[in-house]
Amino acid sequence: MPPSAGPEIAFAGRSNVGKSSLLNALTGHAALARASSRPGRTRQLNFFDLAQHLVLVDMPGYGYAEAGRSIKQDWQGLMFDYLRGRPTLRRVLLLLDARIEIKPADRAVMDLLDRAAVTYQLVLTKCDAVKPEALAAKRAAVAALARTHPAAHMQVMATQQRDRPGHRGAACGAGRTCRPLA
């Protein structure tokens, strides 16, 4: 890992939840972090220094990935070591796919972050693929879950992808941009 250079915000979540796409959207650079439709594309911690004011960290996904078991264990070990021992880490954005239920691996990461006293915020991704009523219920359920975890920030954020052909901004997948929901 590089030496600590300033405050860090890490993007964590299951494989293919949209970590790289959200990082690209937030920075306005379509190809800063590698986004792929294949799970397990990010295989190491990727540090992005934003003018020496803030460092964004794209973390390997946990859960399903098209990789051998030993490689996945190495990824997860590296991720957990980073979370427990990085003094400049200010917050983890834990991304959750709004289309699916919270998985045991998500809960395990939340428990680890609580034990390590790492502040984290839950972010729902792919919200455009969920009907408004189901999304409201999902946000309420995730907010209730956050209240049971001492290191979790209470506000649940949500993002969606929006088709915008020809848009030169940050990509959130092929031909799409990510945007926050109110």
OpenMM code with the backbone's topology and positions (N, CA, C; nanometers):
from openmm import Vec3, app, unit

residues = "MET PRO PRO SER ALA GLY PRO GLU ILE ALA PHE ALA GLY ARG SER ASN VAL GLY LYS SER SER LEU LEU ASN ALA LEU THR GLY HIS ALA ALA LEU ALA ARG ALA SER SER ARG PRO GLY ARG THR ARG GLN LEU ASN PHE PHE ASP LEU ALA GLN HIS LEU VAL LEU VAL ASP MET PRO GLY TYR GLY TYR ALA GLU ALA GLY ARG SER ILE LYS GLN ASP TRP GLN GLY LEU MET PHE ASP TYR LEU ARG GLY ARG PRO THR LEU ARG ARG VAL LEU LEU LEU LEU ASP ALA ARG ILE GLU ILE LYS PRO ALA ASP ARG ALA VAL MET ASP LEU LEU ASP ARG ALA ALA VAL THR TYR GLN LEU VAL LEU THR LYS CYS ASP ALA VAL LYS PRO GLU ALA LEU ALA ALA LYS ARG ALA ALA VAL ALA ALA LEU ALA ARG THR HIS PRO ALA ALA HIS MET GLN VAL MET ALA THR GLN GLN ARG ASP ARG PRO GLY HIS ARG GLY ALA ALA CYS GLY ALA GLY ARG THR CYS ARG PRO LEU ALA".split()
positions = [
    Vec3(0.0837, -0.1187, 0.0000),
    Vec3(0.0000, 0.0000, 0.0000),
    Vec3(0.0879, 0.1245, 0.0000),
    Vec3(0.0397, 0.2277, -0.0660),
    Vec3(0.1181, 0.3514, -0.0655),
    Vec3(0.1136, 0.4161, 0.0728),
    Vec3(0.2108, 0.5025, 0.1024),
    Vec3(0.2059, 0.5725, 0.2305),
    Vec3(0.0810, 0.6598, 0.2374),
    Vec3(0.0330, 0.6815, 0.3578),
    Vec3(-0.0852, 0.7652, 0.3763),
    Vec3(-0.0533, 0.9066, 0.3301),
    Vec3(-0.1399, 0.9610, 0.2433),
    Vec3(-0.1141, 1.0929, 0.1853),
    Vec3(-0.2197, 1.1959, 0.2248),
    Vec3(-0.3244, 1.1527, 0.2862),
    Vec3(-0.4326, 1.2433, 0.3239),
    Vec3(-0.5562, 1.1633, 0.3555),
    Vec3(-0.6662, 1.2314, 0.3851),
    Vec3(-0.7884, 1.1594, 0.4193),
    Vec3(-0.8330, 1.0675, 0.3057),
    Vec3(-0.8812, 0.9486, 0.3437),
    Vec3(-0.9226, 0.8489, 0.2446),
    Vec3(-1.0683, 0.8114, 0.2641),
    Vec3(-1.1349, 0.7892, 0.1526),
    Vec3(-1.2702, 0.7348, 0.1503),
    Vec3(-1.2635, 0.6105, 0.0634),
    Vec3(-1.3070, 0.4981, 0.1190),
    Vec3(-1.2996, 0.3714, 0.0471),
    Vec3(-1.4379, 0.3293, -0.0008),
    Vec3(-1.4405, 0.2644, -0.1162),
    Vec3(-1.5625, 0.2122, -0.1749),
    Vec3(-1.5587, 0.0611, -0.1603),
    Vec3(-1.6512, 0.0054, -0.0838),
    Vec3(-1.6554, -0.1389, -0.0586),
    Vec3(-1.7918, -0.1922, -0.1014),
    Vec3(-1.7968, -0.3211, -0.1276),
    Vec3(-1.9237, -0.3844, -0.1635),
    Vec3(-1.8987, -0.5158, -0.2327),
    Vec3(-2.0080, -0.5842, -0.2582),
    Vec3(-1.9990, -0.7118, -0.3278),
    Vec3(-1.9448, -0.6910, -0.4686),
    Vec3(-1.8984, -0.7971, -0.5280),
    Vec3(-1.8537, -0.7919, -0.6664),
    Vec3(-1.9691, -0.7454, -0.7550),
    Vec3(-1.9400, -0.6551, -0.8464),
    Vec3(-2.0340, -0.6065, -0.9473),
    Vec3(-2.1485, -0.5218, -0.8904),
    Vec3(-2.1265, -0.4580, -0.7762),
    Vec3(-2.2304, -0.3727, -0.7174),
    Vec3(-2.2258, -0.2313, -0.7742),
    Vec3(-2.1135, -0.1931, -0.8345),
    Vec3(-2.1027, -0.0619, -0.8955),
    Vec3(-2.0031, 0.0319, -0.8291),
    Vec3(-1.9053, -0.0227, -0.7581),
    Vec3(-1.8062, 0.0610, -0.6892),
    Vec3(-1.7277, 0.1461, -0.7873),
    Vec3(-1.6712, 0.0836, -0.8879),
    Vec3(-1.5893, 0.1573, -0.9852),
    Vec3(-1.6738, 0.2583, -1.0617),
    Vec3(-1.7942, 0.2210, -1.0984),
    Vec3(-1.8811, 0.3128, -1.1725),
    Vec3(-1.9163, 0.4349, -1.0893),
    Vec3(-1.9453, 0.4160, -0.9627),
    Vec3(-1.9781, 0.5297, -0.8773),
    Vec3(-1.8553, 0.6184, -0.8566),
    Vec3(-1.7410, 0.5570, -0.8362),
    Vec3(-1.6184, 0.6349, -0.8216),
    Vec3(-1.5940, 0.7194, -0.9471),
    Vec3(-1.6123, 0.6609, -1.0642),
    Vec3(-1.5971, 0.7345, -1.1896),
    Vec3(-1.6972, 0.8498, -1.1983),
    Vec3(-1.8194, 0.8246, -1.1601),
    Vec3(-1.9220, 0.9284, -1.1673),
    Vec3(-1.8913, 1.0438, -1.0729),
    Vec3(-1.8472, 1.0139, -0.9533),
    Vec3(-1.8183, 1.1181, -0.8554),
    Vec3(-1.7000, 1.2051, -0.8963),
    Vec3(-1.6042, 1.1458, -0.9652),
    Vec3(-1.4863, 1.2230, -1.0054),
    Vec3(-1.5023, 1.2880, -1.1421),
    Vec3(-1.6039, 1.2471, -1.2178),
    Vec3(-1.6231, 1.3026, -1.3509),
    Vec3(-1.5281, 1.2469, -1.4544),
    Vec3(-1.4681, 1.1321, -1.4256),
    Vec3(-1.3759, 1.0671, -1.5187),
    Vec3(-1.4318, 0.9298, -1.5545),
    Vec3(-1.4715, 0.9134, -1.6795),
    Vec3(-1.5392, 0.7917, -1.7227),
    Vec3(-1.4559, 0.6655, -1.7073),
    Vec3(-1.3255, 0.6753, -1.7110),
    Vec3(-1.2424, 0.5547, -1.7086),
    Vec3(-1.1359, 0.5599, -1.5998),
    Vec3(-1.1572, 0.6369, -1.4951),
    Vec3(-1.0588, 0.6427, -1.3867),
    Vec3(-1.0446, 0.5052, -1.3215),
    Vec3(-1.1552, 0.4504, -1.2754),
    Vec3(-1.1555, 0.3154, -1.2180),
    Vec3(-1.2137, 0.2210, -1.3229),
    Vec3(-1.1587, 0.1029, -1.3315),
    Vec3(-1.2068, 0.0074, -1.4314),
    Vec3(-1.3424, -0.0479, -1.3900),
    Vec3(-1.4413, -0.0232, -1.4732),
    Vec3(-1.5753, -0.0785, -1.4514),
    Vec3(-1.5954, -0.1907, -1.5522),
    Vec3(-1.6562, -0.2992, -1.5072),
    Vec3(-1.6751, -0.4138, -1.5944),
    Vec3(-1.8060, -0.4820, -1.5603),
    Vec3(-1.8657, -0.5471, -1.6575),
    Vec3(-1.9859, -0.6249, -1.6301),
    Vec3(-1.9507, -0.7599, -1.5679),
    Vec3(-1.8236, -0.7973, -1.5733),
    Vec3(-1.7785, -0.9224, -1.5130),
    Vec3(-1.7434, -0.9023, -1.3673),
    Vec3(-1.8004, -0.9804, -1.2771),
    Vec3(-1.7642, -0.9697, -1.1359),
    Vec3(-1.6169, -1.0010, -1.1139),
    Vec3(-1.5570, -0.9325, -1.0170),
    Vec3(-1.4191, -0.9622, -0.9799),
    Vec3(-1.3152, -0.8915, -1.0621),
    Vec3(-1.3527, -0.7889, -1.1372),
    Vec3(-1.2570, -0.7170, -1.2218),
    Vec3(-1.1509, -0.6455, -1.1371),
    Vec3(-1.1928, -0.5807, -1.0275),
    Vec3(-1.0972, -0.5134, -0.9398),
    Vec3(-1.0331, -0.6185, -0.8503),
    Vec3(-0.9016, -0.6316, -0.8611),
    Vec3(-0.8317, -0.7372, -0.7874),
    Vec3(-0.7318, -0.6850, -0.6862),
    Vec3(-0.7272, -0.5554, -0.6683),
    Vec3(-0.6352, -0.4969, -0.5715),
    Vec3(-0.6964, -0.3665, -0.5213),
    Vec3(-0.6364, -0.3099, -0.4189),
    Vec3(-0.6779, -0.1777, -0.3735),
    Vec3(-0.6225, -0.0761, -0.4721),
    Vec3(-0.7093, 0.0070, -0.5262),
    Vec3(-0.6666, 0.1104, -0.6202),
    Vec3(-0.6862, 0.2461, -0.5541),
    Vec3(-0.5765, 0.3217, -0.5414),
    Vec3(-0.5770, 0.4515, -0.4743),
    Vec3(-0.5780, 0.5623, -0.5791),
    Vec3(-0.6713, 0.6571, -0.5649),
    Vec3(-0.6816, 0.7704, -0.6562),
    Vec3(-0.6648, 0.8982, -0.5747),
    Vec3(-0.5518, 0.9646, -0.5943),
    Vec3(-0.5187, 1.0871, -0.5222),
    Vec3(-0.5821, 1.2054, -0.5947),
    Vec3(-0.6722, 1.2756, -0.5278),
    Vec3(-0.7398, 1.3901, -0.5870),
    Vec3(-0.6704, 1.5179, -0.5422),
    Vec3(-0.5685, 1.5558, -0.6159),
    Vec3(-0.4943, 1.6805, -0.5935),
    Vec3(-0.4425, 1.6935, -0.4504),
    Vec3(-0.4033, 1.5838, -0.3910),
    Vec3(-0.3474, 1.5802, -0.2553),
    Vec3(-0.4426, 1.6353, -0.1491),
    Vec3(-0.5738, 1.6360, -0.1786),
    Vec3(-0.6738, 1.6792, -0.0809),
    Vec3(-0.7542, 1.5615, -0.0270),
    Vec3(-0.7719, 1.4612, -0.1107),
    Vec3(-0.8541, 1.3468, -0.0753),
    Vec3(-0.8083, 1.2286, -0.1587),
    Vec3(-0.8106, 1.1099, -0.0990),
    Vec3(-0.7760, 0.9877, -0.1704),
    Vec3(-0.8990, 0.8977, -0.1706),
    Vec3(-0.9386, 0.8528, -0.2897),
    Vec3(-1.0484, 0.7574, -0.3033),
    Vec3(-0.9879, 0.6207, -0.3279),
    Vec3(-1.0447, 0.5196, -0.2631),
    Vec3(-0.9898, 0.3843, -0.2718),
    Vec3(-1.0972, 0.2898, -0.3255),
    Vec3(-1.0701, 0.2316, -0.4405),
    Vec3(-1.1584, 0.1326, -0.5020),
    Vec3(-1.1120, -0.0038, -0.4519),
    Vec3(-1.1982, -0.0711, -0.3774),
    Vec3(-1.1615, -0.1979, -0.3150),
    Vec3(-1.2130, -0.3161, -0.3965),
    Vec3(-1.1452, -0.4289, -0.3894),
    Vec3(-1.1972, -0.5487, -0.4552),
    Vec3(-1.3322, -0.5861, -0.3953),
    Vec3(-1.4183, -0.6413, -0.4774),
    Vec3(-1.5482, -0.6862, -0.4291),
    Vec3(-1.5358, -0.8121, -0.3461),
    Vec3(-1.6322, -0.8301, -0.2607),
    Vec3(-1.6389, -0.9545, -0.1841),
    Vec3(-1.7601, -1.0316, -0.2321),
    Vec3(-1.7735, -1.1558, -0.1888),
    Vec3(-1.8835, -1.2382, -0.2361),
    Vec3(-1.8448, -1.3049, -0.3657),
    Vec3(-1.9396, -1.3182, -0.4555),
    Vec3(-1.9160, -1.3882, -0.5815),
    Vec3(-1.8161, -1.3144, -0.6680),
    Vec3(-1.7223, -1.3867, -0.7234),
    Vec3(-1.6313, -1.3329, -0.8241),
    Vec3(-1.5780, -1.4506, -0.9048),
    Vec3(-1.5524, -1.4262, -1.0322),
    Vec3(-1.4979, -1.5314, -1.1178),
    Vec3(-1.3478, -1.5419, -1.0950),
    Vec3(-1.3112, -1.5991, -0.9835),
    Vec3(-1.1698, -1.6168, -0.9502),
    Vec3(-1.1589, -1.7390, -0.8601),
    Vec3(-1.0396, -1.7928, -0.8543),
    Vec3(-1.0173, -1.9083, -0.7693),
    Vec3(-1.0318, -1.8726, -0.6217),
    Vec3(-1.0594, -1.9734, -0.5413),
    Vec3(-1.0819, -1.9525, -0.3980),
    Vec3(-0.9632, -1.8861, -0.3291),
    Vec3(-0.8412, -1.9295, -0.3611),
    Vec3(-0.7239, -1.8714, -0.2952),
    Vec3(-0.7067, -1.7240, -0.3333),
    Vec3(-0.7374, -1.6886, -0.4596),
    Vec3(-0.7281, -1.5485, -0.5009),
    Vec3(-0.8309, -1.4653, -0.4255),
    Vec3(-0.9542, -1.5159, -0.4136),
    Vec3(-1.0574, -1.4428, -0.3411),
    Vec3(-1.0184, -1.4238, -0.1950),
    Vec3(-0.9588, -1.5254, -0.1332),
    Vec3(-0.9150, -1.5124, 0.0059),
    Vec3(-0.8060, -1.4077, 0.0192),
    Vec3(-0.7145, -1.4027, -0.0770),
    Vec3(-0.6101, -1.2997, -0.0756),
    Vec3(-0.6709, -1.1607, -0.0873),
    Vec3(-0.7695, -1.1423, -0.1780),
    Vec3(-0.8359, -1.0129, -0.1950),
    Vec3(-0.9008, -0.9713, -0.0641),
    Vec3(-0.9757, -1.0641, -0.0046),
    Vec3(-1.0499, -1.0311, 0.1168),
    Vec3(-0.9547, -1.0035, 0.2321),
    Vec3(-0.8452, -1.0779, 0.2418),
    Vec3(-0.7473, -1.0517, 0.3465),
    Vec3(-0.6865, -0.9136, 0.3319),
    Vec3(-0.6538, -0.8756, 0.2095),
    Vec3(-0.5988, -0.7428, 0.1842),
    Vec3(-0.7005, -0.6349, 0.2208),
    Vec3(-0.8253, -0.6542, 0.1820),
    Vec3(-0.9302, -0.5577, 0.2130),
    Vec3(-0.9447, -0.5423, 0.3648),
    Vec3(-0.9529, -0.6523, 0.4356),
    Vec3(-0.9733, -0.6443, 0.5809),
    Vec3(-0.8521, -0.5828, 0.6511),
    Vec3(-0.7318, -0.6167, 0.6071),
    Vec3(-0.6119, -0.5546, 0.6655),
    Vec3(-0.6131, -0.4039, 0.6440),
    Vec3(-0.6512, -0.3611, 0.5255),
    Vec3(-0.6595, -0.2175, 0.4965),
    Vec3(-0.7606, -0.1505, 0.5898),
    Vec3(-0.8778, -0.2076, 0.6029),
    Vec3(-0.9832, -0.1460, 0.6839),
    Vec3(-0.9429, -0.1337, 0.8308),
    Vec3(-0.8731, -0.2317, 0.8808),
    Vec3(-0.8375, -0.2305, 1.0230),
    Vec3(-0.7171, -0.1440, 1.0553),
    Vec3(-0.6291, -0.1187, 0.9571),
    Vec3(-0.5033, -0.0562, 0.9934),
    Vec3(-0.4686, 0.0729, 0.9226),
    Vec3(-0.5610, 0.1388, 0.8596),
    Vec3(-0.5283, 0.2605, 0.7844),
    Vec3(-0.5702, 0.3830, 0.8648),
    Vec3(-0.4749, 0.4576, 0.9211),
    Vec3(-0.5099, 0.5704, 1.0087),
    Vec3(-0.5764, 0.6868, 0.9369),
    Vec3(-0.5582, 0.6984, 0.8053),
    Vec3(-0.6165, 0.8110, 0.7316),
    Vec3(-0.7542, 0.7791, 0.6736),
    Vec3(-0.8032, 0.6580, 0.6952),
    Vec3(-0.9346, 0.6191, 0.6442),
    Vec3(-1.0436, 0.6909, 0.7235),
    Vec3(-1.1187, 0.7753, 0.6560),
    Vec3(-1.2226, 0.8546, 0.7227),
    Vec3(-1.3604, 0.7922, 0.7144),
    Vec3(-1.3881, 0.7256, 0.6040),
    Vec3(-1.5195, 0.6634, 0.5879),
    Vec3(-1.5124, 0.5595, 0.4785),
    Vec3(-1.5944, 0.4573, 0.4949),
    Vec3(-1.6147, 0.3571, 0.3917),
    Vec3(-1.7559, 0.3759, 0.3386),
    Vec3(-1.7686, 0.3804, 0.2082),
    Vec3(-1.9002, 0.3775, 0.1458),
    Vec3(-1.9263, 0.2317, 0.1108),
    Vec3(-2.0207, 0.1709, 0.1822),
    Vec3(-2.0540, 0.0304, 0.1615),
    Vec3(-2.1728, 0.0242, 0.0663),
    Vec3(-2.1458, -0.0178, -0.0559),
    Vec3(-2.2476, -0.0194, -0.1598),
    Vec3(-2.3279, -0.1482, -0.1543),
    Vec3(-2.4590, -0.1328, -0.1672),
    Vec3(-2.5521, -0.2450, -0.1660),
    Vec3(-2.6410, -0.2341, -0.2894),
    Vec3(-2.6622, -0.3436, -0.3584),
    Vec3(-2.7473, -0.3465, -0.4769),
    Vec3(-2.8928, -0.3399, -0.4321),
    Vec3(-2.9650, -0.2367, -0.4755),
    Vec3(-3.1037, -0.2168, -0.4342),
    Vec3(-3.1969, -0.3256, -0.4866),
    Vec3(-3.1529, -0.4005, -0.5867),
    Vec3(-3.2388, -0.5022, -0.6477),
    Vec3(-3.2415, -0.6329, -0.5701),
    Vec3(-3.1443, -0.6545, -0.4823),
    Vec3(-3.1354, -0.7835, -0.4139),
    Vec3(-3.1326, -0.7652, -0.2631),
    Vec3(-3.1565, -0.8748, -0.1927),
    Vec3(-3.1572, -0.8702, -0.0463),
    Vec3(-3.0158, -0.8520, 0.0076),
    Vec3(-3.0086, -0.8077, 0.1317),
    Vec3(-2.8793, -0.7969, 0.2000),
    Vec3(-2.8284, -0.9394, 0.2205),
    Vec3(-2.7059, -0.9623, 0.1778),
    Vec3(-2.6463, -1.0962, 0.1853),
    Vec3(-2.5688, -1.1126, 0.3156),
    Vec3(-2.5464, -1.2364, 0.3596),
    Vec3(-2.4646, -1.2603, 0.4789),
    Vec3(-2.3265, -1.1951, 0.4695),
    Vec3(-2.2675, -1.1920, 0.3507),
    Vec3(-2.1360, -1.1288, 0.3351),
    Vec3(-2.1441, -0.9785, 0.3637),
    Vec3(-2.2557, -0.9138, 0.3247),
    Vec3(-2.2744, -0.7714, 0.3549),
    Vec3(-2.2804, -0.7502, 0.5062),
    Vec3(-2.3552, -0.8338, 0.5730),
    Vec3(-2.3676, -0.8236, 0.7195),
    Vec3(-2.2335, -0.8494, 0.7878),
    Vec3(-2.1573, -0.9441, 0.7346),
    Vec3(-2.0258, -0.9733, 0.7922),
    Vec3(-1.9329, -0.8529, 0.7786),
    Vec3(-1.9372, -0.7838, 0.6654),
    Vec3(-1.8537, -0.6647, 0.6475),
    Vec3(-1.8995, -0.5549, 0.7431),
    Vec3(-2.0300, -0.5389, 0.7606),
    Vec3(-2.0808, -0.4388, 0.8549),
    Vec3(-2.0325, -0.4701, 0.9968),
    Vec3(-2.0369, -0.5967, 1.0345),
    Vec3(-1.9896, -0.6366, 1.1677),
    Vec3(-1.8394, -0.6086, 1.1829),
    Vec3(-1.7622, -0.6391, 1.0783),
    Vec3(-1.6184, -0.6128, 1.0814),
    Vec3(-1.5918, -0.4628, 1.0970),
    Vec3(-1.6624, -0.3805, 1.0217),
    Vec3(-1.6441, -0.2362, 1.0305),
    Vec3(-1.6815, -0.1850, 1.1696),
    Vec3(-1.7862, -0.2402, 1.2283),
    Vec3(-1.8238, -0.2036, 1.3654),
    Vec3(-1.7118, -0.2390, 1.4629),
    Vec3(-1.6605, -0.3615, 1.4540),
    Vec3(-1.5540, -0.4060, 1.5450),
    Vec3(-1.4274, -0.3238, 1.5276),
    Vec3(-1.3992, -0.2839, 1.4039),
    Vec3(-1.2784, -0.2054, 1.3763),
    Vec3(-1.3008, -0.0563, 1.4018),
    Vec3(-1.4236, -0.0189, 1.4366),
    Vec3(-1.4609, 0.1211, 1.4613),
    Vec3(-1.4316, 0.2090, 1.3394),
    Vec3(-1.4628, 0.1563, 1.2214),
    Vec3(-1.4480, 0.2304, 1.0964),
    Vec3(-1.5863, 0.2832, 1.0579),
    Vec3(-1.5978, 0.4140, 1.0479),
    Vec3(-1.7250, 0.4749, 1.0109),
    Vec3(-1.7589, 0.4402, 0.8669),
    Vec3(-1.8846, 0.3994, 0.8452),
    Vec3(-1.9252, 0.3662, 0.7084),
    Vec3(-2.0664, 0.4161, 0.6815),
    Vec3(-2.0925, 0.4344, 0.5529),
    Vec3(-2.2234, 0.4809, 0.5085),
    Vec3(-2.2740, 0.3836, 0.4037),
    Vec3(-2.4007, 0.3471, 0.4155),
    Vec3(-2.4621, 0.2543, 0.3215),
    Vec3(-2.5133, 0.3324, 0.2006),
    Vec3(-2.4826, 0.2802, 0.0813),
    Vec3(-2.5228, 0.3433, -0.0434),
    Vec3(-2.5917, 0.2379, -0.1293),
    Vec3(-2.7165, 0.2625, -0.1641),
    Vec3(-2.7892, 0.1726, -0.2535),
    Vec3(-2.7549, 0.2087, -0.3978),
    Vec3(-2.7236, 0.1075, -0.4770),
    Vec3(-2.6924, 0.1280, -0.6182),
    Vec3(-2.8003, 0.0626, -0.7032),
    Vec3(-2.8015, 0.0986, -0.8302),
    Vec3(-2.8911, 0.0391, -0.9298),
    Vec3(-3.0380, 0.0612, -0.8945),
    Vec3(-3.0656, 0.1768, -0.8348),
    Vec3(-3.2007, 0.2073, -0.7877),
    Vec3(-3.2994, 0.2292, -0.9012),
    Vec3(-3.2507, 0.2597, -1.0205),
    Vec3(-3.3395, 0.2786, -1.1345),
    Vec3(-3.4043, 0.1478, -1.1787),
    Vec3(-3.3514, 0.0359, -1.1341),
    Vec3(-3.4059, -0.0946, -1.1707),
    Vec3(-3.5099, -0.1438, -1.0698),
    Vec3(-3.5479, -0.0578, -0.9752),
    Vec3(-3.6430, -0.0957, -0.8710),
    Vec3(-3.7616, 0.0006, -0.8768),
    Vec3(-3.8818, -0.0521, -0.8646),
    Vec3(-4.0011, 0.0328, -0.8652),
    Vec3(-3.9989, 0.1238, -0.7422),
    Vec3(-4.0573, 0.2440, -0.7545),
    Vec3(-4.0516, 0.3421, -0.6448),
    Vec3(-4.0988, 0.2886, -0.5094),
    Vec3(-4.2066, 0.2120, -0.5076),
    Vec3(-4.2567, 0.1586, -0.3802),
    Vec3(-4.1575, 0.0601, -0.3185),
    Vec3(-4.1015, -0.0253, -0.4031),
    Vec3(-4.0034, -0.1228, -0.3543),
    Vec3(-3.8756, -0.0521, -0.3088),
    Vec3(-3.8376, 0.0543, -0.3788),
    Vec3(-3.7179, 0.1290, -0.3400),
    Vec3(-3.7381, 0.1972, -0.2050),
    Vec3(-3.8551, 0.2548, -0.1839),
    Vec3(-3.8834, 0.3191, -0.0548),
    Vec3(-3.8773, 0.2166, 0.0586),
    Vec3(-3.9315, 0.0979, 0.0339),
    Vec3(-3.9268, -0.0079, 0.1349),
    Vec3(-3.7829, -0.0528, 0.1593),
    Vec3(-3.7046, -0.0637, 0.0519),
    Vec3(-3.5646, -0.1059, 0.0644),
    Vec3(-3.4855, -0.0026, 0.1440),
    Vec3(-3.5056, 0.1258, 0.1131),
    Vec3(-3.4346, 0.2316, 0.1865),
    Vec3(-3.4702, 0.2277, 0.3342),
    Vec3(-3.5974, 0.2071, 0.3642),
    Vec3(-3.6403, 0.2006, 0.5043),
    Vec3(-3.5774, 0.0808, 0.5745),
    Vec3(-3.5737, -0.0329, 0.5076),
    Vec3(-3.5145, -0.1533, 0.5672),
    Vec3(-3.3645, -0.1356, 0.5899),
    Vec3(-3.2965, -0.0743, 0.4948),
    Vec3(-3.1521, -0.0531, 0.5083),
    Vec3(-3.1244, 0.0504, 0.6171),
    Vec3(-3.2075, 0.1533, 0.6265),
    Vec3(-3.1916, 0.2530, 0.7335),
    Vec3(-3.2125, 0.1887, 0.8701),
    Vec3(-3.3097, 0.0990, 0.8803),
    Vec3(-3.3323, 0.0279, 1.0067),
    Vec3(-3.2122, -0.0599, 1.0401),
    Vec3(-3.1551, -0.1243, 0.9397),
    Vec3(-3.0353, -0.2056, 0.9612),
    Vec3(-2.9196, -0.1179, 1.0077),
    Vec3(-2.9025, -0.0023, 0.9461),
    Vec3(-2.7933, 0.0885, 0.9842),
    Vec3(-2.8043, 0.1287, 1.1308),
    Vec3(-2.9253, 0.1483, 1.1791),
    Vec3(-2.9445, 0.1893, 1.3196),
    Vec3(-2.9000, 0.0824, 1.4194),
    Vec3(-2.8840, -0.0414, 1.3731),
    Vec3(-2.8399, -0.1492, 1.4620),
    Vec3(-2.6886, -0.1660, 1.4630),
    Vec3(-2.6181, -0.0824, 1.3880),
    Vec3(-2.4726, -0.0930, 1.3771),
    Vec3(-2.4081, 0.0364, 1.4262),
    Vec3(-2.3255, 0.0285, 1.5293),
    Vec3(-2.2708, 0.1500, 1.5902),
    Vec3(-2.1805, 0.2335, 1.4993),
    Vec3(-2.1121, 0.1736, 1.4028),
    Vec3(-2.0216, 0.2507, 1.3169),
    Vec3(-2.0902, 0.3019, 1.1903),
    Vec3(-2.2159, 0.2615, 1.1686),
    Vec3(-2.2872, 0.3009, 1.0466),
    Vec3(-2.3423, 0.4423, 1.0588),
    Vec3(-2.3274, 0.5174, 0.9521),
    Vec3(-2.3889, 0.6496, 0.9419),
    Vec3(-2.5381, 0.6262, 0.9189),
    Vec3(-2.6219, 0.7056, 0.9799),
    Vec3(-2.7657, 0.6816, 0.9738),
    Vec3(-2.8284, 0.7133, 0.8379),
    Vec3(-2.7717, 0.8051, 0.7617),
    Vec3(-2.8304, 0.8421, 0.6330),
    Vec3(-2.7925, 0.7400, 0.5270),
    Vec3(-2.8922, 0.6849, 0.4605),
    Vec3(-2.8705, 0.5905, 0.3514),
    Vec3(-2.8778, 0.6689, 0.2210),
    Vec3(-2.7734, 0.6573, 0.1408),
    Vec3(-2.7682, 0.7246, 0.0117),
    Vec3(-2.8174, 0.6276, -0.0954),
    Vec3(-2.8632, 0.6834, -0.2063),
    Vec3(-2.9102, 0.6008, -0.3176),
    Vec3(-2.8627, 0.6613, -0.4481),
    Vec3(-2.8258, 0.5750, -0.5428),
    Vec3(-2.7822, 0.6201, -0.6743),
    Vec3(-2.8578, 0.5420, -0.7803),
    Vec3(-2.8615, 0.5995, -0.8969),
    Vec3(-2.9227, 0.5283, -1.0096),
    Vec3(-2.8434, 0.5557, -1.1346),
    Vec3(-2.8641, 0.4720, -1.2342),
    Vec3(-2.8036, 0.4920, -1.3649),
    Vec3(-2.9095, 0.5539, -1.4534),
    Vec3(-2.8641, 0.6397, -1.5420),
    Vec3(-2.9574, 0.7046, -1.6320),
    Vec3(-2.8961, 0.7061, -1.7707),
    Vec3(-2.9719, 0.6595, -1.8697),
    Vec3(-2.9217, 0.6629, -2.0078),
    Vec3(-2.9089, 0.8069, -2.0522),
    Vec3(-2.7915, 0.8409, -2.1036),
    Vec3(-2.7678, 0.9737, -2.1597),
    Vec3(-2.6716, 0.9580, -2.2758),
    Vec3(-2.7214, 0.9131, -2.3903),
    Vec3(-2.6325, 0.8925, -2.5047),
    Vec3(-2.5552, 1.0203, -2.5375),
    Vec3(-2.4285, 1.0041, -2.5688),
    Vec3(-2.3460, 1.1170, -2.6069),
    Vec3(-2.2974, 1.2010, -2.4909),
    Vec3(-2.3366, 1.1676, -2.3681),
    Vec3(-2.2924, 1.2454, -2.2517),
    Vec3(-2.1438, 1.2232, -2.2321),
    Vec3(-2.0711, 1.3294, -2.2072),
    Vec3(-1.9261, 1.3189, -2.1927),
    Vec3(-1.8838, 1.3118, -2.0466),
    Vec3(-1.9768, 1.3000, -1.9569),
    Vec3(-1.9453, 1.2955, -1.8141),
    Vec3(-1.9046, 1.1565, -1.7701),
    Vec3(-1.9206, 1.1319, -1.6437),
    Vec3(-1.8756, 1.0065, -1.5846),
    Vec3(-1.9645, 0.8906, -1.6249),
    Vec3(-1.9044, 0.7836, -1.6677),
    Vec3(-1.9802, 0.6660, -1.7076),
    Vec3(-2.0188, 0.5833, -1.5873),
    Vec3(-2.1343, 0.5247, -1.5948),
    Vec3(-2.1821, 0.4324, -1.4920),
    Vec3(-2.2223, 0.3051, -1.5645),
    Vec3(-2.1349, 0.2577, -1.6476),
    Vec3(-2.1647, 0.1475, -1.7367),
    Vec3(-2.1734, 0.2031, -1.8784),
    Vec3(-2.1844, 0.1190, -1.9741),
    Vec3(-2.1833, 0.1625, -2.1139),
    Vec3(-2.2983, 0.2587, -2.1429),
    Vec3(-2.2653, 0.3821, -2.1804),
    Vec3(-2.3658, 0.4796, -2.2205),
    Vec3(-2.4518, 0.5326, -2.1090),
    Vec3(-2.4121, 0.5175, -1.9846),
    Vec3(-2.4944, 0.5607, -1.8726),
    Vec3(-2.4153, 0.6477, -1.7782),
    Vec3(-2.4852, 0.7276, -1.7002),
    Vec3(-2.4191, 0.8067, -1.5963),
    Vec3(-2.4871, 0.7767, -1.4641),
    Vec3(-2.4101, 0.7833, -1.3567),
    Vec3(-2.4653, 0.7661, -1.2236),
    Vec3(-2.5091, 0.9023, -1.1721),
    Vec3(-2.6124, 0.9045, -1.0943),
    Vec3(-2.6519, 1.0278, -1.0282),
    Vec3(-2.7143, 0.9933, -0.8944),
    Vec3(-2.6984, 1.0815, -0.7965),
    Vec3(-2.7601, 1.0551, -0.6669),
    Vec3(-2.9096, 1.0787, -0.6740),
    Vec3(-2.9837, 1.0095, -0.5933),
    Vec3(-3.1271, 1.0321, -0.5791),
    Vec3(-3.1514, 1.1180, -0.4577),
    Vec3(-3.2509, 1.2013, -0.4627),
    Vec3(-3.2820, 1.2876, -0.3475),
    Vec3(-3.3417, 1.2070, -0.2348),
] * unit.nanometer
topology = app.Topology()
chain = topology.addChain("A")
for resn in residues:
    res = topology.addResidue(resn, chain)
    for name in ("N", "CA", "C"):
        topology.addAtom(name, app.Element.getBySymbol(name[0]), res)
